[in-house]
Amino acid sequence: MEKQEFYSTESRIKNFKKSGRYEEAEEEIRQGLEKNPDDLFLKASLADLYARQGRLTEGRILAEEVLSRDPQHPHALSALGDIFLKQHAPKEALECYRQAFNHDPRHYLTLKAARALKELGKHEEALQELEKVLVVNLNQASCLKEKALILNRMERFDEALAIYEKIKGIAPDDAFVQKEILRLRSLTRPGAQVARELRAIVAMDSKKDDAQIHGLLAQKLKEEGQVREAAAEYGKAVDLEPRNPYFLKQQGFCFYRMKNYEETIRCLSETFRRDPTDHSVRGTLEKSYEALGNVEGFLALIEKTQKQHPGYMPLLGMMKKLRKKLEMT
């Protein structure tokens, strides 16, 4: 591949990924691989794309194929780290990010290492990792956002709020940041009052299509015991941000509290197929299927999910347990 053509292809792939246009990114990569089937960058880029889509087994096979030829390939190590992190193996993810950084010291690998440390519960170490970038670039928005997330998890809410306020000055249109500012400011105020104010906000033309604000309103309504209204607001957030599994999952939990098991299954089946490692989702699904007397349906879902995630071994044990249960009945 000519140098100019390579950089043009790389730029298009990055832009497609950044904007969530995954099908176009995959087509671009596959066209490149048709011309250069042994191109390690393109294979690592495809592994990264699969990781973003939750196609973890396919992504891992590709990443490991690249690493078998170049054990220190930074893009393949980064993609493999992302896969480990999504499989709730942050220790292995951190090792991948560290190795990648040793050969390609870029700030995005420092950010990923901080995320792995956060998942390991090593919050102070994660903050120190982010400072390596922020001491050079005080306004690095992605690192600032991760720092705020960590501080929030540590319940250092005032510090988290101050950082979100700073990010707002850098990226004023970031809906997540705006939502977090509202949420953190509301922590010391009565929930019912906050819910009323959020209802007024989402009624505004400028905010009616803001999925994050609908999600925050849903959260506050649920906290106030207004579960039906919360489910409706989460539904609006899902319509506005269908790629965000959090809203669909929370809507499913609302339906479960309402004992609407059919709708619970509709919502949580999709999130479970994306991430079968989520124990709260899996447990709620199992109880919902049992409440409907439909163990066969749960087994069918597990079988379908296992085909999508063949590397996640606990699903095999669940299938065995459910088949035995069906035989007994």
N, C-alpha and C positions, 0 to 999 in steps of 0.2 A: 504494500500500500504506500503510495507516494506520501511524503511528509505533509504537504498541504491538504491532501485529501483526508489523511488520518485525523488532523486537527479539526477539520470541518465535520467529520463523522462523530468524533468525540464530543464536540460542542453540541451537535444536534441531540445526541443520546442524553447528555446531561440536562439539556433544556426540557426534553420530553419527560424525563424522570422527575425533575423539579416541579413540573406542572401537573404531575399525576397522569400523564398520557402514556400509560404503560404499554398499550398495544402498539402504538407508533414507535416507542423506544425498542420494543422487541423486534419489530419489523426492520428497523434500522440496523440493529445488531445482526440479525440473520442475513440481511443483504451483505453486510460486511464479511460475515463468516463464509458466505458462498464464494466470495472472491479470495478470502484468506482463511481457510478452515483451521489453520494452526495458530491464529492470532490469539495470544494469551490475554491481552487486554480486553478484547471483545468477549472472550469466554468468561473472564472475571466480571465484566460488566453485566453479562447475562446472569451470572450467579447472584450479583447484587440486586438485579431486577427481580429475580425469583424470591429473594429474601424479603424484598419490599412487599411482594404480593402474597406472602405467606406460603409460597411453594418451597418449603424448607428442604425437603428431600432432594428435589431436582437441583436446588441451589447448592446444597452441600456436595452432591456428586460432581458438579461442574467446578466448584472451588477446589475440591480435593484433586481433581484432574489437573488443574493449573498448577497446584502446589507440588504435585508429583514431578512436574517438569522444572518448576522454579520454586523451591521451598520457601523463599523469602519474598515472593511476589506480593507487594503491599496491597494491591486492590483485591486479590483473592483472599488474603488474610483478613482484610477488613470485612469482606462479604461473609466469610466463615464466622468471624466474630459476631456479626449481626444475627446470623442463624443461631449460634449458641445462645445469644441473649434472648431471642424469641423463644427458645426452648428452655428458658429458665436455668441456664448454666452460665452465670455471670463470671465465674472463676475462669472457665475456659475462654470465654469471650475476651476477658481482660488480657489473657496471655496472647491472644491473636492480635489485639490492638497494640500491645507493647512491641511485639515483633514487627508489625507493620511500621510503627513509628520509628523504629531503629533504622529502617531503610528509606523511609519517606516521612520526615518530621513535619507533618502538616497539622494545623490546628484542629481539623475535623477528627483526627485520630485521638487527640487529647480529649476532645469533647466526648467521643465514644468511650474512652477509658473511664472518664468521670461517671458516665451513665452505668457502666459495669460496676464501678465501686459503689455507686448509690444502691444498686440492687443487692450488693453484698452487705449492705448496712454500714459501710465505711464512709459515713457522710463527711467527716472532717478531711479524710484523704481525698475524697471527691472534690471538695472545695479547693484544696491545695492544688489539685490537678488543673482545675479551671483557671486558677490564678496565674499559671504558667502562660496562658494566652492573654488574660486580661491585663497583666502587668505590661504587656507590649501594646495591646490594643484595648483600651478601656471601653470602647463602644462595640465590641464584638457581640452582636445581638444574640446569636444562638447560644454562646457561652453564658451570657448574662441570664438568659431565660432558664438554662439548666441550673444555674446557681440559685435562682429564685425558687425553682421546683424543689431543690435539695433543702433550702432554708425552710420552705413550707413544710416539708416532711419532718424537719427537726422542730417544728412548731415555733420557729423564730419569725413570727408573722410580720412584725414591724419591718424587719430587715428585708423580707421577701417583697413587701409592698413597696418599699423604697426602690428596689431594683426594678420592679414592674413599672413604676412611675418613670424611671430613667429610660427603660426600653420604649415606653410610649413616645418619648421625645425623639427616639431614633426611628421607630417604625409605628407611626400614629394609626395606621390602618390594621394593625394586628388584632383580630377579633378575640383571640385567646387571651392576650395580654389585657385588653379592655375588660374582659369578663373577670379575670383574676383580680384586677384592681377593685371592681365592684364587690366581688366576693369577700376579699380581705377587709375592705372598709366596713362591710356589713356584719362582721363576726361578733361585734359587741352590741349589736342592736337587735330588737325583737324580730323574730323570724316572720311573723305575720306582717309587720310593717315593711320589711324588706320585700316580701312577696308582692305586696300592693304596689310598691314602687317599681318593681321589675315588670309587673303587668302593664304599668303605664309606659315603661320604656319600650317594650315589644310592640306596643300599639302605635309607636311612632313610625312613619314611613321609612326613616333612615335605619331602623332597627328591626323591622318586621321580618326581614330575611337573614337575620343574624342567628345562626345555629347555636353559637356559644351562649348567647343571652337566653334563648329559649331553654337551653340545657340547664343554665343556672336557675332560671325560674322553676323548672321542673324539680331540681334538687331541693329548693326551698319549700316548694309545695309538698314534696314527699316528707321532708322533715316536720312539716306542720300537720301531717296525717291526711293531707288531701291527695290520696294516692291516685284516684281516677283522673283528677285534673293534671297530676304530674305525668301520668302515662300519655295524656294527650299532648302535653308540651314536649315530652321526649319524642313523640311521633313527629311533631313539626321539625324538631332538630334533625331527626333521621332523614326526613324528606329533603332538608336543605344540605345535609352533609352525609350522603349515603355511604361514603367511604369510611366514616368514623364509627368503628364498632362499639365505642363506649355508650353512645346514645341508645343504640338498639338493645344492648345488654341491660341497661338501666330500665328501659321500657319493659323488657321481659320480666325483670324483678318486680316491677309495679304490678303487672298482670298476675304474677304469682301471688302477691299479697291480696289481690282481688279474687283469687281462686278461679281465674279465667285461664284454665290450663291449656286450652287450644291456642290462645294468643301467646301464652308463655312459650310454648313449644315453637311457634312460628318465629318469634324473635330470637330465642336462645339457640335454636338449631343452627341458624346462620352463623352466630358468633362462635359456637362450638366447633363448627366445621373449619372456621378460620384458625382457631386456637384451642385444640383439645386439652391443653395443659391447665386450663382455668377450672379449678376444682369447684368453685362456687357455681359456675354455669353448669357444669356436669351434674353436680348434686341436685340442683333445682330442676334440671331436665328429667333426671331419673324419678324424682318425686312426682313430677307433673304427669309423666307417662303412667306411673303406678296409680295415680289418682284416677286416671281415665281407664285403668285396667288394660293398658296397651303396652305390655312388656315387649311384644313383637316389634312394635314401632320403634321402641328405644334401641333394640338390637339392630334393626335395619339402619338406624342413624349411625350407630357405632361402626357397623360394617362399612358404610359409605365413607365415614370419616377416616377409618383406618386405611382405606385405599388412597385417600388424599395425603395421609401422613404415615406411610408405612414404617418410618423410623421411630415412631412413638410407641414403644412396646407396651405400656400399661393398657392400651386399647385391646390388645390380644387377651389379657387377663379378664377384662370386663366382658368381652364377647364370650369367653368360656363360662364365666359365672352366669351370664344371662341365658345361655343355651341350656345349662344345667337346670336353671330355675324353670325354664319352659318345659323341660322334660318331666320335672317333678309335678307340674300342674297339668 
